[in-house]
Amino acid sequence: MLAPEQPTLDNLRPWQPTDVPTVIAAFTNPEIEQWHVLRIDNTGEAEAWLAQWPHRWSSGEAASWAITTDGVAVGQIGLRQIDRTNASVSLSYWMLPTARGVGLAPRAIATVERWCFGLGFQRIALQHSTQNHPSCRVAEKAGYPLEGTLRSVWQLADGRHDVHLHARINSVDR
């Protein structure tokens, strides 16, 4: 468990049932769907996706926040591969196309980074397909240097993908 209750951090908040339209919009958007294996087509699937997060939070398995602007969810940032023993964690993120290009994703990464480093994590990594150039730009803008390329790591809808690995180290990159 990271904390008893999932905190609201800056413009990041836990997902709410009212976020169903954002979830459906994201997981049916071709620009987002291209980089994910998950597709969510209807209200029931979106509600199930939203309902998983409190349990995943309380178990310490994963976390996800809605990235908001004026209280409306426009993106997602999450913690994956939470490893308390080695003090490392991986980030995931996506933004609706209408919310891109205004710095919300790098701001969300910086917010979660401060929080994670404050909890004692020493390494925060993020990965993206080498073909996902916008995600690479977000990582670079957030100050995550490229560490290398992992070959044929992900199976996406269009086949196998190499993956860029970016990371920040608490004692080195802060």
Secondary structure as UniProt FT lines:
FT   TURN            10..11
FT   STRAND          12..14
FT   HELIX           17..19
FT   HELIX           20..27
FT   HELIX           30..33
FT   TURN            34..35
FT   HELIX           43..59
FT   STRAND          63..69
FT   TURN            70..71
FT   STRAND          72..83
FT   TURN            84..87
FT   STRAND          88..95
FT   HELIX           97..99
FT   TURN            100..101
FT   HELIX           104..119
FT   STRAND          123..129
FT   TURN            130..131
FT   HELIX           133..141
FT   TURN            142..143
FT   STRAND          146..156
FT   TURN            157..158
FT   STRAND          159..169
FT   HELIX           170..173
//
